[in-house]
Amino acid sequence: MMQFLARIKHIKGAIVLMYHSVADESQTRWIDPHNHVPAGIFKEQMEYLSLHRQVIELAELIKILRNGFTPENGTAVITFDDGYLDNLTVAAPILENLGLVATLFLPTGYIDRGETQWVDQAYTAFKFRTRSKLSWKGNQTVSFDLRYPAHGAEAYKNVCLSLMHNNGAKRRNLIDELYVQLSPTDPPQRLTMDWDDVKMLLTKYNCFKIGGHSQEHTDMTRLTEDEMRDELEGCARRIEDVLGIRPVHFSFPYGRTNTQLRKIAAEHGYDCAFGGMGFNPIIHSGTDPYDMPRVEAPALMGRFELAVSTSNTGIWRRLGR
């Protein structure tokens, strides 16, 4: 129905889907639900795309835009952020079986360490906590009683903002402090790929291309210019050193970008970059290749057709996942 409406309205353009984790039930207890589409739902969504959309590689989309054209209605691109291990164990076999190709944006510091994403470490600490008191220092020290749902939600928000705005050793120190205070019973397994996993992905399957997603998965808009350049170039250099591939596609962590970052990305040889999820998700000939929008894949199959249709211009965002 949605594509029929798009055709009669003569709407053209591409939709780029964004996924993170597509883990099966064995790992979902450690993953923040906001970053997760269940494996069974993901399989249904890929089958839908295979039957009802023209899925192309990101490089092909950029070539169309560079030539001054708008992609045909029904064009879709699949992307993944963060390097979850289930992209290898769950997503790759599904994509390969259906003949679909996706781009995987890697945060190289996390891949170096095989480190579970900070948001899932925080989620685990709260979910499996054995203590109800948390004293957290953000802009100021705030105490929370996690027995009360409102306190728990506010505490989780404060913790996540602190972790987002820090990186490297400081972020890991904050996570260590969180675990000391909450003493969770069930710390997460390794949920992130390491370089051996990435190499296996590229060797065993033909369904993934590699892009950059910074080194430390931090909010890059808060960095100095030198730090911005280090995150962009350091990420590309690390991928090239390990895989022999110089990435030309980039995804800004959390979709946070600005004019300076987009300029630096172009200077460092990236062909495109994904920024925020703007009101209009449709990519056309006038789209800035360094500020491309994406659609966060819904965790419910019932909303998927709407999410991947060019006949909507943002209403799906108000429906939630």
Salt bridges, closest charged atoms under 4 A:
GLU47 OE2 - LYS43 NZ 2.54
GLU72 OE2 - LYS12 NZ 3.43
ASP81 OD2 - HIS213 NE2 3.80
ASP81 OD2 - ARG294 NH2 2.82
ASP82 OD2 - HIS20 NE2 4.00
ASP82 OD1 - HIS213 NE2 3.04
ASP82 OD1 - HIS217 NE2 2.85
ASP112 OD1 - ARG238 NE 2.83
GLU115 OE1 - ARG113 NE 2.54
GLU115 OE1 - ARG172 NH1 3.87
ASP145 OD2 - LYS133 NZ 3.14
ASP145 OD2 - ARG147 NH2 2.57
ASP186 OD2 - ARG29 NE 3.18
ASP194 OD2 - ARG190 NH1 3.89
ASP197 OD2 - ARG190 NH1 2.84
GLU216 OE1 - ARG113 NH2 2.93
ASP219 OD2 - ARG256 NH1 3.19
GLU225 OE2 - ARG229 NH2 3.19
GLU233 OE2 - ARG237 NH1 3.68
GLU233 OE1 - ARG246 NH2 2.79
GLU233 OE1 - HIS268 ND1 3.12
GLU240 OE1 - ARG246 NH1 3.47
GLU267 OE1 - ARG229 NH2 2.80
GLU267 OE2 - LYS263 NZ 2.45
ASP291 OD2 - ARG262 NH1 3.84
GLU296 OE2 - HIS34 NE2 3.30
GLU296 OE2 - ARG321 NE 3.61
